[in-house]
Amino acid sequence: MMRLRWERGRSTTDATESGRRAAEWLGCDDAGNPVARVVRLTGPIRTGAGLCRAIPLDDEAKLIRLLPPTPNGAEWLALIGGRVVGRAAMPLQAVRSAEAALGGR
């Protein structure tokens, strides 16, 4: 399994907790290049089709992708490129999913 160096990316202020909370983690290779991301889904958002979650597609979160509700509280997505390779309830679980997916390369 490939191990990456993970660093905090974007963060948000959580109203239920004091301070800032990570909304994204970046997995970098030995050269410091970002290879994978773990992002926390925010939301939910009500639409005409029902309840959805939003994932930002840019740094300012001006572009978002609406996703169906997360199964069993799995609000963290592991991404390699633009492809989702895993979902988890905790960020470390999503990190391990990304690393396992990279190990198969």
C-alpha positions in Angstrom: 0.0 0.0 0.0 1.3 3.4 -0.9 1.7 5.9 2.0 1.2 9.6 1.4 2.1 12.6 3.5 -1.2 14.2 4.4 -1.7 17.9 5.1 -4.7 20.0 6.0 -6.4 21.7 3.1 -9.4 24.0 3.3 -11.1 24.4 6.6 -14.5 25.6 7.8 -15.9 27.1 11.0 -18.2 24.6 12.7 -21.0 26.2 14.7 -21.2 23.3 17.1 -17.5 23.3 17.9 -15.0 26.1 18.8 -12.4 27.0 16.2 -11.9 25.7 12.7 -12.4 22.2 11.4 -10.7 20.6 8.4 -13.0 20.2 5.3 -10.2 18.7 3.2 -7.0 16.8 3.5 -4.4 16.6 0.7 -2.3 13.5 0.2 1.2 14.4 -1.3 3.8 12.1 -2.7 7.5 12.2 -1.7 8.1 15.2 -4.1 5.3 17.2 -2.5 2.8 16.8 -5.4 -0.9 16.4 -4.4 -2.0 12.9 -5.5 -5.2 12.4 -3.5 -7.8 14.4 -1.6 -10.2 13.5 1.2 -13.1 15.9 1.5 -15.9 16.3 3.9 -19.3 16.6 2.4 -21.3 19.6 3.5 -25.0 20.0 3.5 -27.6 18.7 3.3 -29.3 20.8 0.7 -33.0 20.5 -0.1 -33.9 20.4 -3.7 -37.0 19.6 -5.6 -35.8 16.0 -5.9 -35.2 15.7 -2.2 -32.3 16.0 0.2 -28.8 16.2 -1.3 -25.3 16.9 -0.2 -22.9 19.3 -1.9 -19.2 18.9 -2.7 -17.2 21.9 -3.8 -15.5 21.7 -7.2 -13.3 24.7 -6.8 -11.3 26.5 -4.0 -14.0 29.1 -3.4 -16.8 26.6 -3.5 -18.6 28.6 -6.2 -19.1 25.4 -8.2 -20.6 22.5 -6.4 -21.8 19.0 -7.3 -25.0 17.8 -5.6 -24.8 14.2 -4.3 -27.4 11.9 -2.8 -27.5 11.6 0.9 -24.5 9.8 2.4 -25.1 6.2 3.6 -24.8 5.6 7.3 -23.1 9.0 8.0 -20.2 8.4 5.6 -19.6 12.1 5.0 -15.9 11.9 4.0 -15.0 11.1 0.4 -11.6 9.8 -0.8 -10.8 11.1 -4.3 -8.0 10.4 -6.7 -8.2 12.8 -9.6 -12.0 13.4 -10.0 -12.9 9.8 -9.1 -14.4 8.8 -5.8 -12.5 5.7 -4.5 -14.1 5.4 -1.0 -16.5 6.8 1.6 -16.0 6.9 5.3 -17.4 8.2 8.5 -14.0 9.5 9.7 -11.2 11.2 7.7 -8.5 8.6 8.6 -10.7 5.8 7.2 -11.0 7.8 3.9 -7.3 8.4 3.9 -6.7 4.7 4.1 -9.2 4.1 1.3 -7.2 6.5 -1.0 -3.9 4.9 -0.1 -5.3 1.4 -0.8 -6.6 2.6 -4.2 -3.2 4.0 -5.1 -1.5 0.8 -4.0 -3.3 -1.0 -6.9 -1.7 1.3 -9.5 
